[in-house]
Amino acid sequence: MKDVVIHEVGPRDGLQMEKEVAPFERRLAWIRGLVDSGLDIVQVGSFVHPTKVPQMADSDRLFTQLRAGGLRPGAVLSGLVLNEKGMERGYAAGVDLFCMGVSASETHSRKNTGMPIAEASERIVAMAKQALAAGKRVQVSVQSAFGCGYEGPVPEERVLRLVRQYVENDITNISLADTAGHAAPQQVARMFEQVFALGSGLDCACHFHDTYGLGLANVWAAMEAGVTHVETSVAGLGGCPYAAGASGNVASEDVVYMLDGMGIQTGVDLDRLLEAGWAISR
């Protein structure tokens, strides 16, 4: 059995920051390469307004083509949704795992979704419950959980309040996202220990950006606290266009190399993952 699940978010979180829109066929080949490397979950794209994030405008078509071409057995395709319309598109496209979340930063929440935290959390919880009722897999997140590029430190209680809201609504697949890359290992361990104390049967994920070179250390701190799902981005691509100062995500290759060296099973073929990363980097 695998000791950790790698959730590759590069095709979404990585490419959304690029000024040029990559050609469709090239993106399709990149995603296939990532799936074939053995990554457990690959985030194909997001269902957002095409004028706001034009790099994600063809997410629906990508899902359709990936399904039509056949997938490695066991591969899971995830998609990010921000609102009800995006979720409807995700249903039609055949998303396996719906990812959605709320920022713990009021400023980031308004810039990213146009909504204050209270309104965003109410809508996301309702959407998550609807998707679960429809038999879909759902992962909810708290973004800017370790700090904000606009506001600086984010109160831990605000983060835990959002997690508590998820748990009270029986949503148990929860990710803490370091959207701006401000996290440090001790803070990561403390936060996840508090999250796990809020309920039993929680399945937690971590999402780190490498702004200050602490990505790998933060991944290990999260795993030491009990996290089994790690979100990474091939070649260290990534960053939220509405998060000031955020750099790329922790690199998938680095995480797999670290875990392989420690005897922790990922099921990922590192050579094939490196090939996919080089293709995208070129």
N, C-alpha and C positions, 0 to 999 in steps of 0.2 A: 504493500500500500504506500501511496505517496504521503510524505510527512507534511508537505505544504502545497498549497494550490497557487499557481502563478496566474494572475489576471492581467493580460497584456492590454494596455490602454493606448499604445502608440498610434494606431490608425485613427483614433479620435483625439485624444489629448495631445498627441504629438503633432499631427498634421493641421490641427485647427489654428496653430500659431504661425504657420507658414504663409508668407505674403502671396506666393504663387499657388494656384490650385493645381495639384498634381493630376495628370490625365487619368481618366477612369480606369482604363485597362492596366495602367501601371499600378494604381492603388489596389486593384483586384489581385494582381500577381503578388504584390507585397503581402497582402493579408493571407493569401493562400500559403505563401512561404512560412508565415508565422504560425498558422494553424498546423502545417505539416511538421513543424519542428517539435511538436508535442505539447505546446502550451495548452493549459487546461481551458482557459477562457480567453477569447479575443474580442475586444470592444471594437466593433466594425465602424461605428460612427454615432452621431447624435442627430436627433430629430428636432432641429431648431429651424428658425426662419432663415431661408437661404440668403437674404440680404444682410443679415447680421453676421452669419458665419458661412460665407460662400463655399469654404472648403468642405463643408458637410452637406451640401445641397443634394448630392446623389446617394445619400445613405440608404434610402429605400431600394434603389437599383442594385447597390452592392449586396445587400442581403439576398435579394432575388437571384442574382447571378451566382453567389456562393452556394446557395441551396441547389440551384440547377446543375452545378458542376460536381456535386457530391462533396462530402466532407469526411475527414478522418473520423472514424467511430469514436464517440465520446466527446468530441469537440463541442464546445458551447460558445455561441455567438451572443455577445451582450450589446446593448444599445443604451445611450443616455437620453432621458426625456426630462423636459423641464415643466411641461404643462399637459393638460388633457388632450389637446390636439396632437402633440407629439406622441403621446401614448397611443392614440388611435392609429397613427401612422406606423408605430412599432408593432401593433397587433397585425396590421395588414402585411407588414414586411416579414413577419415570422421571427421576431426577436425571442431568444431563449430566456435571457436574463435581463430584466428591466432594471436599470440603474437610475436612481433619482435621489435628490438630496436638498438640504437646506443649509445655508451658510450661518455660522455663529457670529458673523460680523454683519452688523446692520448696513454698513456702507457697501460691502461686497454683495450682500443679498440684493440690494436695490440696483446696483450696477449690472449684476449678472442676470437677474430675473425680473427686475422692475417692481419687485414686491418687498415689503418689510418682512422681517423674520416671522412674525406672528401669522401673517396671511400665507406666506410661503409654506410654513410648517403644516398649517391646516389643510392646504391643498395637496401637499405631497403625501400626507398620511392617508387622505381619502383616496388618492390615486393608487397608492401601494396596496391598500385593502381591496380595492377593485381588481387590481391585477392578480392578487393572491386568490381572490374568490373565483377568478377566471382560470385558475390552475397554472398561472405563470410563476416563474421564479422571480424574486424581487430582492434587490439590495438597496438599502437606503443609506445615505451618508450624512455626516456633519462636515461641511466644508469650513475652511479657515479654523479648524479645531485647535490649532496650536499657535495661532497668531495671524495677523492680517497686515497686508502691505499698506493699507490705508489707516487702520486704527491702532496698529501695534499689538500689544498683548490682548488676548481675548479671555475674559473670565472663565475659569474652568466650570463653574456652576452653570453658566449659560450653555456650554456644550453638553453637560450632563442633563440639563433640563430637556434638551432636544432628544437625547438618547432615551430618557425616561418616557417621553411622549411616544416614541417608537415602541418601546417595550410594552407600555400599557395598552397599546393597540395590537399586540401580538405580532409585531414585525421584528424578527430576531436576527436577520442577516444585516449587520450594521458595520459601516466603514467610517473610520475617522480619517479625514483628509487634511494633510498639511499643505493647503493650497498655495501659500506664499513661501513655503520652505523655511519656516522659522523654528521648527521643532528641535529639541535636544533630547538625547536618550533618556535621561532621568525623568523628564516631563512626559515622554511617551509612555514609559513604564507605569508611571503614576496614573496617567489618564486611563489607560486600558485596564489597570487593576480596578479602578473605580467603576468603569463601564461594566466589567464582568460581575461586579458586586450588585448590579441593578436587577439581575434576573438570571434564571438558569436556562441552559440550552441556547445561549447566544453564540452565534457564529460570526466572529469579527474579522474585519479586513483592515489593512492599513494602506495608506496612499501618501507617499512622500516625494517632495521635490528636493533637488540637491543644491539649493541656493548657496548654502554655506558648507558644502562638502560632507554633510552628516547623514546623507541618505542611507547608506549601508548600516551605519551604527544605529540609526533609528529603526530600520527593519529588524535588526537583531533584537533590539530592546523590546519591540512589539511582540516578536515571537517568544521571547523569554516570558512575557506576561500572559501568553496563551493564544496569541493571534495565529491563525493557520492559513489565512488568505492574504496574499501580498500583491498589490497592484503596482505594475512596473511599465516602463516604456522602452521599447527597443531603441538602441543607440542614444539613450538619454534624452530623447526628444520630449517636447511638451511645454505646458504652461497655459494658464487660463488667460485669455485676452482681457478679462475684467478683473485681474488680480495684479495690482501694482508690484513690480519687482520680482515676480516669480520666474525662476529659471526652469530648466528641464526636469523631468521626473528622474528618479533613481533608475539607472539603466538595467534593463532585463538581463543582459549578458553578465553584468557585474553580480547581480543577485544570484543567478544560477551558478556562476563560477564559485561564489562564496559558499553557497549551500552544498554544492557538489564536493568542495574541498573539506567540508565538515561532516560528510557522510549523510547529509540530509537529502532524502529522495524528492526530486521534482518531476521526474519523468520527461524532462526536456532534453533534446539532443542539442548540446551546446554548439557543435559545429554547424548544424543547420540553422540555428538561431543567429549565429554570427554571419552566415551567408545572407540571411534576410536583412540583418542590420547594415551590412556593407552595401547591399543593393539600394536600400533606402538612403543611406548617407551619400552615395554617389549621385 
